Amino acid sequence: MVVRNAINESVLKRNPSLKTTKLNVHKHGWGIKIIREIAEKYQGRCEFYESDKVFTCLITLKSTLL
């Protein structure tokens, strides 16, 4: 799965750990944590990168269909 968002400036330079910058940290920042946990649970990978003002999250999971 690939998810992309347009960006004006580098997210990874400003916030390489991708921690929430919102004031109430107990109610925000769960999305990336959950994505990483799901990828790990299914022996997959979760990668974040930027190119041409686009922030991309690439998620790969191990197939159990084979």
N, CA, C and O of each residue as an XYZ file, in Angstrom:
264
protein
N       0.852     -1.162      0.000
C       0.000      0.000      0.000
C       0.905      1.233      0.000
O       1.940      1.266      0.665
N       0.496      2.223     -0.746
C       1.231      3.478     -0.802
C       0.276      4.611     -0.473
O      -0.824      4.687     -1.021
N       0.697      5.489      0.420
C      -0.068      6.678      0.774
C       0.834      7.874      0.543
O       1.980      7.891      0.994
N       0.316      8.886     -0.166
C       1.131     10.061     -0.487
C       0.397     11.336     -0.102
O      -0.829     11.420     -0.178
N       1.183     12.328      0.315
C       0.661     13.662      0.603
C       1.619     14.701      0.049
O       2.837     14.551      0.145
N       1.065     15.747     -0.527
C       1.888     16.863     -0.986
C       2.409     17.621      0.232
O       1.708     17.764      1.233
N       3.648     18.106      0.134
C       4.254     18.872      1.224
C       4.929     20.118      0.657
O       5.360     20.139     -0.496
N       5.010     21.149      1.484
C       5.693     22.378      1.088
C       7.157     22.374      1.497
O       7.999     23.007      0.860
N       7.445     21.651      2.572
C       8.818     21.550      3.080
C       9.040     20.141      3.595
O       8.082     19.397      3.809
N      10.271     19.779      3.793
C      10.611     18.426      4.219
C      10.074     18.118      5.615
O      10.405     18.796      6.588
N       9.262     17.107      5.688
C       8.749     16.634      6.973
C       9.857     15.883      7.713
O      10.018     16.039      8.923
N      10.613     15.076      6.987
C      11.636     14.241      7.611
C      12.826     15.039      8.134
O      13.460     14.628      9.106
N      13.140     16.166      7.512
C      14.213     17.019      8.037
C      13.772     17.719      9.313
O      14.540     17.840     10.267
N      12.529     18.176      9.317
C      12.000     18.913     10.465
C      11.643     17.980     11.621
O      11.786     18.346     12.787
N      11.177     16.768     11.291
C      10.682     15.850     12.309
C      11.013     14.402     11.901
O      10.111     13.651     11.530
N      12.288     14.006     11.963
C      12.698     12.687     11.472
C      12.058     11.505     12.202
O      11.939     10.425     11.623
N      11.651     11.679     13.431
C      11.021     10.580     14.175
C       9.508     10.540     13.952
O       8.833      9.619     14.412
N       8.983     11.533     13.250
C       7.559     11.636     12.927
C       6.674     11.631     14.169
O       5.583     11.062     14.156
N       7.137     12.256     15.223
C       6.342     12.410     16.442
C       5.326     13.527     16.234
O       5.595     14.491     15.519
N       4.171     13.397     16.853
C       3.162     14.433     16.734
C       3.681     15.760     17.294
O       4.428     15.794     18.271
N       3.270     16.830     16.657
C       3.641     18.166     17.135
C       2.440     18.854     17.777
O       2.528     20.015     18.176
N       1.329     18.148     17.877
C       0.124     18.708     18.488
C       0.282     18.723     19.999
O       1.030     17.925     20.563
N      -0.421     19.628     20.644
C      -0.257     19.822     22.084
C      -0.700     18.621     22.909
O      -0.023     18.256     23.870
N      -1.803     18.008     22.561
C      -2.311     16.886     23.328
C      -1.776     15.576     22.742
O      -2.436     14.930     21.929
N      -0.587     15.205     23.164
C       0.085     14.029     22.584
C      -0.627     12.717     22.905
O      -0.387     11.706     22.244
N      -1.498     12.722     23.910
C      -2.210     11.491     24.264
C      -3.368     11.206     23.309
O      -3.861     10.080     23.252
N      -3.800     12.209     22.569
C      -4.911     12.032     21.633
C      -4.467     12.072     20.178
O      -5.285     11.842     19.287
N      -3.197     12.358     19.912
C      -2.702     12.494     18.541
C      -1.440     11.663     18.351
O      -0.772     11.290     19.315
N      -1.128     11.381     17.090
C       0.101     10.670     16.774
C      -0.034      9.167     16.750
O       0.975      8.463     16.700
N      -1.242      8.657     16.785
C      -1.451      7.209     16.833
C      -1.341      6.551     15.460
O      -0.987      5.375     15.378
N      -1.630      7.267     14.394
C      -1.676      6.682     13.054
C      -0.387      6.001     12.640
O      -0.402      4.835     12.245
N       0.717      6.703     12.723
C       2.004      6.132     12.306
C       2.409      4.980     13.215
O       2.953      3.979     12.749
N       2.148      5.118     14.501
C       2.459      4.040     15.450
C       1.693      2.777     15.082
O       2.264      1.686     15.079
N       0.413      2.913     14.773
C      -0.417      1.763     14.428
C       0.037      1.141     13.106
O       0.102     -0.082     12.985
N       0.348      1.971     12.126
C       0.827      1.463     10.838
C       2.101      0.651     11.037
O       2.238     -0.439     10.481
N       3.022      1.172     11.819
C       4.279      0.444     12.078
C       4.019     -0.878     12.790
O       4.637     -1.890     12.459
N       3.110     -0.879     13.764
C       2.796     -2.107     14.504
C       2.159     -3.162     13.605
O       2.471     -4.347     13.727
N       1.271     -2.746     12.708
C       0.637     -3.693     11.793
C       1.676     -4.292     10.844
O       1.677     -5.498     10.600
N       2.555     -3.450     10.313
C       3.603     -3.945      9.415
C       4.473     -4.981     10.137
O       4.804     -6.025      9.575
N       4.834     -4.684     11.370
C       5.658     -5.627     12.134
C       4.903     -6.923     12.413
O       5.465     -8.011     12.290
N       3.641     -6.807     12.786
C       2.821     -7.978     13.103
C       2.746     -8.937     11.915
O       2.775    -10.154     12.097
N       2.649     -8.397     10.711
C       2.528     -9.229      9.518
C       3.855     -9.364      8.770
O       3.879     -9.566      7.555
N       4.942     -9.252      9.506
C       6.295     -9.433      8.982
C       6.539     -8.585      7.742
O       7.120     -9.043      6.758
N       6.089     -7.355      7.811
C       6.240     -6.437      6.694
C       7.158     -5.282      7.036
O       7.924     -5.320      7.999
N       7.051     -4.246      6.203
C       7.883     -3.065      6.392
C       7.030     -1.823      6.203
O       6.025     -1.830      5.493
N       7.454     -0.779      6.849
C       6.813      0.521      6.729
C       7.940      1.528      6.493
O       8.805      1.719      7.347
N       7.917      2.164      5.329
C       8.977      3.103      4.974
C       8.374      4.471      4.673
O       7.308      4.583      4.069
N       9.079      5.494      5.107
C       8.672      6.868      4.832
C       9.787      7.538      4.041
O      10.964      7.418      4.383
N       9.408      8.239      2.986
C      10.400      8.976      2.210
C       9.731     10.148      1.501
O       8.506     10.250      1.449
N      10.563     11.027      0.959
C      10.083     12.220      0.268
C      10.758     12.337     -1.093
O      11.927     11.991     -1.266
N       9.989     12.833     -2.044
C      10.529     13.070     -3.371
C       9.628     14.076     -4.082
O       8.405     13.932     -4.074
N      10.225     15.083     -4.690
C       9.481     16.069     -5.472
C       8.293     16.656     -4.716
O       7.183     16.732     -5.244
N       8.540     17.070     -3.470
C       7.514     17.702     -2.623
C       6.319     16.793     -2.343
O       5.184     17.250     -2.207
N       6.607     15.499     -2.260
C       5.584     14.517     -1.904
C       6.141     13.636     -0.778
O       7.239     13.091     -0.888
N       5.371     13.507      0.295
C       5.709     12.643      1.418
C       5.010     11.310      1.168
O       3.803     11.275      0.926
N       5.758     10.223      1.227
C       5.207      8.909      0.891
C       5.428      7.922      2.025
O       6.492      7.882      2.642
N       4.403      7.130      2.282
C       4.493      6.001      3.202
C       4.245      4.742      2.380
O       3.183      4.584      1.779
N       5.226      3.853      2.357
C       5.132      2.593      1.629
C       5.028      1.469      2.654
O       5.902      1.309      3.506
N       3.963      0.703      2.563
C       3.719     -0.389      3.496
C       3.699     -1.696      2.713
O       2.933     -1.843      1.761
N       4.532     -2.635      3.112
C       4.528     -3.966      2.489
C       4.306     -5.006      3.585
O       4.894     -4.921      4.663
N       3.470     -5.966      3.302
C       3.175     -7.028      4.239
C       3.513     -8.367      3.616
O       3.423     -8.528      2.399
N       3.902     -9.327      4.437
C       4.201    -10.664      3.944
C       2.903    -11.345      3.538
O       1.938    -11.359      4.302
N       2.882    -11.902      2.351
C       1.699    -12.587      1.850
C       1.593    -13.975      2.464
O       2.582    -14.705      2.530
N       0.410    -14.336      2.909
C       0.182    -15.674      3.450
C      -0.602    -16.527      2.466
O      -1.043    -17.624      2.807
N      -0.779    -16.026      1.237
C      -1.560    -16.739      0.247
C      -0.757    -17.804     -0.484
O      -1.341    -18.671     -1.133
N       0.563    -17.759     -0.394
C       1.408    -18.704     -1.130
C       1.557    -20.009     -0.398
O       2.237    -20.914     -0.882
